[in-house]
Amino acid sequence: MVVLCLTVAVAVLLDATTSSSIRAQSQSTSESTDAILFHRPPRTGDVWNGPQHRQIHGNVSRFDAEVLTVATEDGQVRNLASDQVDRVVPRWANEQAAHARRLVQQRQFRAAIPALEQAVRSGIPRWQQRLLIADLVRSVASIGKTRSAGTLFLNLAASHPPPALYADMPLCWTTQEPDVTLRDAARQWLASDDPHAQLLGASWLLSGASRGEAEAGLRRLESSSVEIVAQLARWQRRRLTPPPESLERMPTWMAERDALLGPLQLGPTEFMAERLAQTGQIELAVGQWMRIVTQHQDRYHRWQAAVEQVESALQRLGNPEQAERFQAWIDQAPQF
């Protein structure tokens, strides 16, 4: 069974290598353009090929919930559906913004927080402000301030961000329990008129005395006019699926996960990895955690949790040598 786990991990690693190559190409291109990475979901019923990716370069003038507008290098103006844009590597409008982003990439989150706050107010275009606010949400969450990260994300949501930035929405995807402060905030969010706040609140109240109210909230949100909210609500409600039924549904869930934008796949993968482990499918769980390790290095605190899960699982499976090789690979792996 370990062979199955490692086979899955190798396949994921190949996908991650491709993604890293695209990222490297983006970062090495001329600083006079923005790089846009497109996501095209696999065709229905296609179990052999994953999502397809394309990359173009140009000058972005708009990137919000609906559309990305870019003047390409050949002089054409293109309007692209935002729900197919995986990532934009910007040509930052000033050095202040570029410096703040570098601090995030270097995982200097406490230094990044004030730098990001200042950069957002430095006169950069609104679409770049959204990217930096998402970085700010991620940085605050990385130092364990989930309630504050939630409040910051609600401010971002009010600006109609593109779907890919919802990857930084601090939802609960595992059996993690909120502390008293976060639980109190979650109750207030669930009672809000804002669907984004309702989603956050329901996510953190799915266990405990408020479970029924949280589930009812998620059911309502599945019909939200905000498609990304409806999509995430459907995924969140799957956390209530009994473990035996989860195993039956896992292949369908994985196919639906694979059709999501790359950044949005992180939360569902965390959920499925933990559920597989809870039902005794440790080898398959390792494959899912490895997917996080190889594809989501930019969400460092969640990446680190996946690394720890892989190490622990390999030890439980009686494979200390595999655990040592994995740790050696982690030590040599480049940072995002």
C-alpha positions in Angstrom: 0.0 0.0 0.0 2.9 2.3 0.6 3.9 1.9 -3.1 0.4 3.3 -4.0 1.0 6.2 -1.7 4.4 7.0 -3.3 3.1 6.5 -6.8 0.4 9.2 -6.1 3.1 11.4 -4.6 5.3 11.1 -7.6 2.4 12.1 -9.9 1.7 15.1 -7.8 5.3 16.0 -7.7 5.4 16.0 -11.5 2.4 18.4 -11.6 4.0 20.6 -9.0 7.2 20.7 -11.0 5.2 22.0 -14.0 3.6 24.6 -11.8 6.9 25.6 -10.4 8.3 25.9 -13.9 5.4 28.2 -14.9 6.0 30.3 -11.8 9.7 30.6 -12.6 9.0 31.6 -16.1 6.6 34.3 -14.9 9.2 35.6 -12.5 12.0 35.7 -15.0 10.0 37.5 -17.8 10.4 41.2 -18.5 9.4 43.4 -15.5 7.5 45.6 -18.0 4.6 43.1 -18.2 2.2 41.2 -15.9 2.0 37.4 -16.3 -1.4 35.7 -16.3 -1.8 32.0 -15.7 -5.1 30.5 -17.0 -6.8 27.4 -15.7 -9.0 25.3 -18.0 -10.8 22.5 -16.1 -10.5 18.9 -17.5 -13.3 17.9 -19.9 -16.2 16.0 -18.3 -15.4 12.4 -18.0 -11.7 12.8 -18.8 -10.0 10.8 -16.0 -6.6 10.8 -17.6 -5.8 14.5 -18.2 -5.8 17.2 -15.5 -6.6 20.9 -16.0 -4.8 22.6 -18.8 -2.8 25.8 -18.2 -1.9 28.7 -20.5 0.1 31.8 -19.8 0.1 35.2 -21.5 1.8 38.5 -20.8 0.7 42.1 -21.0 -0.5 45.0 -18.9 -3.5 44.3 -16.7 -5.9 47.2 -16.1 -8.7 45.4 -14.3 -8.9 42.2 -12.3 -12.0 41.7 -10.1 -14.8 39.2 -9.5 -15.9 39.2 -13.2 -13.1 39.9 -15.6 -9.4 40.4 -16.1 -8.7 43.0 -18.7 -5.2 42.9 -20.2 -3.4 44.7 -23.1 -1.3 41.9 -24.5 2.2 42.2 -26.0 0.8 42.1 -29.5 -1.3 45.2 -28.8 -4.7 43.5 -28.4 -7.0 44.1 -25.4 -8.5 40.9 -24.0 -11.2 40.4 -21.4 -10.8 37.1 -19.6 -13.3 35.5 -17.2 -11.8 35.8 -13.8 -13.0 32.4 -12.8 -10.5 30.9 -15.2 -7.5 32.9 -13.9 -5.3 30.9 -11.5 -2.6 33.4 -10.8 -1.3 36.8 -11.8 2.4 37.7 -11.3 2.2 41.5 -11.4 4.6 44.1 -12.5 4.1 46.0 -9.3 3.3 49.7 -9.6 6.0 50.7 -7.1 8.9 49.2 -5.1 6.9 49.5 -1.9 4.4 46.9 -3.1 7.1 44.7 -4.6 9.0 44.7 -1.3 5.9 43.8 0.7 5.3 40.8 -1.6 8.9 39.7 -1.2 8.5 39.6 2.6 5.5 37.3 2.2 7.4 35.0 -0.2 10.3 34.9 2.3 7.8 33.9 5.1 8.7 37.0 7.1 5.0 37.4 8.0 5.3 39.7 11.0 7.5 42.1 9.0 5.2 41.7 6.0 2.0 42.8 7.8 2.9 46.5 8.3 4.7 46.6 4.9 1.5 45.3 3.2 -0.7 47.7 5.0 1.5 50.6 3.8 1.8 49.3 0.3 -2.0 49.0 -0.1 -2.2 52.8 0.7 0.7 53.7 -1.6 -1.4 54.6 -4.7 -1.2 51.3 -6.5 -4.0 50.2 -8.8 -7.1 48.7 -7.2 -6.5 45.3 -8.7 -3.0 45.2 -7.2 -4.5 46.4 -3.8 -6.7 43.3 -3.8 -3.7 41.0 -4.3 -1.8 42.6 -1.4 -4.8 42.5 0.9 -5.1 38.7 0.2 -1.4 38.5 1.1 -2.2 40.4 4.3 -5.0 37.9 5.2 -2.6 35.1 4.6 0.1 36.6 6.7 -2.2 37.4 9.6 -3.5 33.8 9.5 0.0 32.5 9.4 0.8 33.9 12.8 -2.3 32.3 14.3 -4.7 35.3 14.2 -7.6 33.6 12.5 -10.3 36.0 13.8 -8.4 39.1 12.5 -7.7 37.3 9.2 -11.4 36.7 8.9 -12.2 40.4 9.5 -9.6 41.4 6.9 -11.0 38.9 4.4 -14.5 40.4 4.8 -13.0 43.8 3.9 -11.4 42.2 0.8 -14.7 40.5 -0.1 -16.5 43.8 -0.1 -14.2 44.9 -3.0 -15.5 42.0 -5.3 -12.1 40.1 -5.6 -11.5 37.5 -8.2 -12.3 33.9 -7.2 -8.7 32.7 -6.9 -8.2 35.1 -3.9 -10.8 33.1 -1.9 -8.1 30.6 -1.3 -7.0 32.9 1.5 -10.4 33.0 3.1 -9.7 31.6 6.6 -12.3 28.8 6.6 -12.0 25.7 8.8 -11.4 22.6 6.7 -10.4 20.1 9.4 -11.5 19.1 12.9 -9.7 22.1 14.3 -11.7 23.7 17.2 -11.9 27.5 17.4 -10.9 29.2 20.7 -13.5 31.2 22.6 -12.7 34.5 20.8 -13.0 33.0 17.4 -16.2 31.1 18.3 -17.8 34.4 19.5 -16.7 36.1 16.3 -18.1 33.1 14.3 -21.5 33.5 15.9 -21.6 37.2 15.0 -20.5 36.4 11.4 -23.2 33.7 11.0 -25.9 36.2 12.2 -24.7 38.8 9.6 -26.5 39.7 6.4 -23.2 39.3 4.5 -23.0 35.9 2.8 -19.2 35.9 3.1 -19.5 36.5 6.9 -22.2 33.7 7.1 -19.8 31.3 5.3 -17.0 32.1 7.7 -19.2 31.7 10.7 -20.8 28.5 9.6 -17.4 27.0 8.8 -16.1 27.5 12.4 -19.4 26.4 14.0 -19.9 23.0 12.3 -18.9 21.3 15.6 -20.4 21.9 19.0 -23.7 23.3 20.1 -24.2 25.6 17.0 -23.8 22.8 14.5 -27.5 22.7 13.4 -27.6 26.5 12.9 -24.3 26.3 10.9 -25.5 23.5 8.7 -28.8 25.4 8.0 -26.7 28.5 7.0 -24.6 26.5 4.6 -27.7 25.0 3.0 -28.9 28.5 2.4 -25.6 29.7 1.0 -25.5 26.9 -1.5 -28.1 28.9 -3.4 -26.2 32.2 -3.0 -26.0 34.5 -6.1 -22.3 34.7 -5.4 -21.1 31.6 -7.2 -17.8 31.2 -5.3 -19.7 31.4 -2.0 -22.2 28.8 -3.1 -19.3 26.6 -4.3 -17.4 26.8 -1.0 -20.6 26.3 1.0 -21.2 23.0 -0.8 -17.6 21.9 0.0 -18.0 23.0 3.7 -21.2 21.0 4.1 -19.4 17.9 3.0 -17.5 18.0 6.2 -20.7 16.7 7.8 -20.8 13.5 5.7 -20.4 10.4 7.8 -17.0 8.7 7.4 -18.2 5.5 5.6 -20.2 7.6 3.1 -17.1 9.8 2.7 -15.1 6.9 1.3 -17.8 6.1 -1.3 -17.9 9.8 -2.4 -14.2 10.4 -2.4 -13.6 9.7 -6.1 -16.3 12.2 -7.1 -15.0 14.7 -4.6 -11.5 14.4 -6.0 -12.7 14.9 -9.6 -14.6 18.0 -8.5 -11.6 19.3 -6.5 -9.4 18.9 -9.6 -11.7 21.1 -11.6 -11.3 24.0 -9.2 -8.8 26.8 -9.7 -5.4 25.7 -8.4 -5.4 27.9 -5.3 -8.9 26.9 -4.3 -8.0 23.2 -4.2 -6.1 23.6 -1.0 -9.0 23.6 1.5 -10.8 20.6 -0.1 -7.5 18.7 -0.2 -7.0 19.3 3.5 -10.5 18.1 4.3 -10.1 14.9 2.2 -6.7 14.1 3.6 -7.9 14.2 7.1 -11.0 12.2 6.3 -9.0 9.5 4.6 -6.7 9.3 7.7 -9.7 9.2 10.0 -11.1 6.2 8.1 -7.8 4.3 8.2 -6.8 5.1 4.6 -3.4 6.4 5.8 -1.5 5.7 2.5 -4.1 7.6 0.5 -4.1 10.4 3.0 -0.4 10.7 2.6 -0.9 11.2 -1.2 -3.3 14.1 -0.5 -1.0 15.7 2.0 1.9 15.3 -0.5 -0.3 17.2 -3.0 -0.4 20.1 -0.6 3.4 19.9 0.1 4.2 20.0 -3.6 1.6 22.5 -4.8 0.8 25.0 -2.1 4.1 26.2 -0.7 2.8 29.7 -0.8 0.3 29.0 2.0 3.2 28.3 4.4 1.4 27.6 7.7 -0.9 25.1 6.0 2.0 23.7 4.0 3.9 23.1 7.2 0.9 21.3 8.8 0.8 19.0 5.7 4.6 18.3 6.1 4.1 17.3 9.7 1.2 15.1 8.8 3.3 13.3 6.1 6.1 12.7 8.6 3.8 11.4 11.3 1.9 9.1 8.9 5.1 7.6 7.5 6.3 6.9 11.0 2.9 5.2 11.9 3.2 3.1 8.7 6.5 1.8 9.9 8.6 3.6 7.3 11.2 5.6 9.2 13.5 5.5 6.1 10.8 7.0 3.9 10.2 9.6 6.6 14.0 10.5 6.6 14.1 10.7 2.8 11.0 12.9 2.9 12.6 15.2 5.5 15.8 15.4 3.4 13.7 16.4 0.3 11.9 19.1 2.4 15.2 20.5 3.6 16.5 20.8 0.0 13.2 22.1 -1.5 13.3 25.7 -2.6 10.9 28.1 -0.9 8.1 29.7 -2.8 
